[in-house]
Amino acid sequence: MGWSFMSSMHSKSELIAHLTGPNLGGKMKTVAKCVKGNVLWTVHEYLEASSGYPTGQRWIGCYLMGADQGWWGYKDMDESCGPSDVSCPLSYLDMVPCPQGPYAAPWRERVKAHHAKLTQFSGKLAIGTKVKLKAGLTLAGDPLTEATISSVKPLRATVGYLTIRLPKKYITAIL
């Protein structure tokens, strides 16, 4: 499965409107949507029976979006494909029953683990807090093992004399 590019999509917002708007042929509607970087997450619902899917059935859509030579395009999949991205909002898992198949349930577990990791240190991180970092991180070839929080929103840390953006997924412990 490849990427789809359309000559009329000159911006990311136009592409999102196309993927979530009334242009879905009247057979489904978008119940929820969320953009995380260049990933569009949706909950779609069938308004009429289509391709063997009953009216009212919902599904989680994942659209990887990207630009090439001024045109925006997407690669679409649903959770039954077990997307590699795990930034799907947790609330979407409650809105849609888990589909059958070998990929959806393990993907949902990875999504839950991702969100648990993100919230593990919520409320505990403050300016001046020392944190242990995930093994294998380097900066200019030197290993990074710990840092000091210098800003909470956005999350930034000081390593030596440098201040870096620090995604929570790289924090393993508070020292």
N, C-alpha and C positions, 0 to 999 in steps of 0.2 A: 504494500500500500504506500503510495507516494503522497506528495504534497499537491494541494490544489491552489492555483493562483488565478485571480480574476483581473481582467484589465481595468475594471471599474473600481478596484479597491486601492486607493492611494494612501490610506491611513489606517492605523490600527483601530481607531474608533469606528470607521466605516465597516471594517471587517467584523468587529464585535456586533455592530447593529445588524449586519447581514446574518450572522450566525444565531442571533437571539431574537430577532424581530419577527414581524408578521409575514416575512417572506418564506416561512417554513411550509408554504403550500396549504395552509389551513388545516393540516392534519395533526399538528402538534403545537404546543405553546411552551414557552420558557417560563418555568415556575420560579427559578432562582439562577443568578449568575454572579460570578466573582472572577476577577482577574488577579493573578499572582505572577508578576513579571510578564513573560510572554506566554503564559498558560491561561486559557479561559476555561473555567469550570462552570458547568450548567446542570440544572435539573430540568429535563424536558418531560412533557406529559402528552401522550397521544389523545387527541380530541375525538378521533374516530378510529375504528379498527383499521390497521394497516400492516401489511406484510406479516400477518399472523400474530400481531400484537393487539391485545384488547384495548378498548377505550378506557382511558384512565390510567393505563400503565405508565409508570415513571421510570426514567433511567438517568444515570449520571454520565454526562458527556465531558470529555477532555479534548480541548483543541490546542495543539501546539501551534503558536503563531510566529511568523517570521517575515521579514521583508527581503526582496531580491530585486535589484535594479529598479527600485521605486514602486514596486507592486507588493501588496501584502497578501500572504497566503496562509494556509493552515493544513495541519495533518490532524484528522479527527479519529477519535476512538472512544470507546465506552469502557466502563469498569470491567466488563467481561473479558477484555483484552489484557487486564492487569497492567495498566500504564506504569511506566517507570517513575513518573512524578508522583509525589505523595503530599503535595500542598493543598489537596482538596479540603474544603471546609468540613469539619466534623459534623456540622448540622445536616449536611447533605446525606450523610450515611443514615441518619434517622428519617429522612424524607423518602428514601427509596429502599424497598426490600432488596436484600442481597440476591443477585441473580445466580442461577445454577451454573456450574462449570468449574474448572479447576483453578481459575485465576482470580475471580472476584473476592472470595473470602480471604486469601492470603494478602491481596492488595489492601483490603480494608484494615487488616491487622497492621500492615506497614504504615498506613495513614494514621492510625491511632497511636502507634509507637512514635511516629514523627511529632505529633502534637503533644504527646506526653513529654518528650524530650524538650520541646520548646517551652513548655510551662514548668519544667522541673525547677528552674531557678527563679521563676517569677516572684517578685516581692522580696527576694533575698539579695538581689544585686543592687549595690549602692556605690556611689563614687568612693573610690579608695579600697574597695573589696578586691582581694587577690584571688585569682582563679587559676585552676590547673587546666591546661589545654589538651585536646585530643593528640595522641601520639602521631607522629609523622608530619606535623605542620612545620613548615620552614619559612623563613623570611630572608631573602637574599642568600639562600644556601645554608643559613644557620638554623638549627632546630629551635622551635618555640615550645617551651614547656609550661610557662606561666605568664600571666599578665595582670595588670592592675586596671580595674574599671575606671575610666575617666569621664564617661557620659553614659547615662542610662537610656535616654531617648534622643537620638539614636544610640544604640549600644556601641560604644567605642572603648578601646583599652589602650593603655600605654605599655609598650614593650621597649625597654631601654629608654631611648630618647624619642622614639617614634610613637605616634598615635595611629591606630588602625581601626577599621570597622571590624566588629567581631560578631559574626552570627552565633546565636546561642548554641547551635548544633556542635560548635567546636569547644564548648565548655564541658569538662567532665566532672569538676568538683570545685567547691568553694574552699579556699585555704584559710 
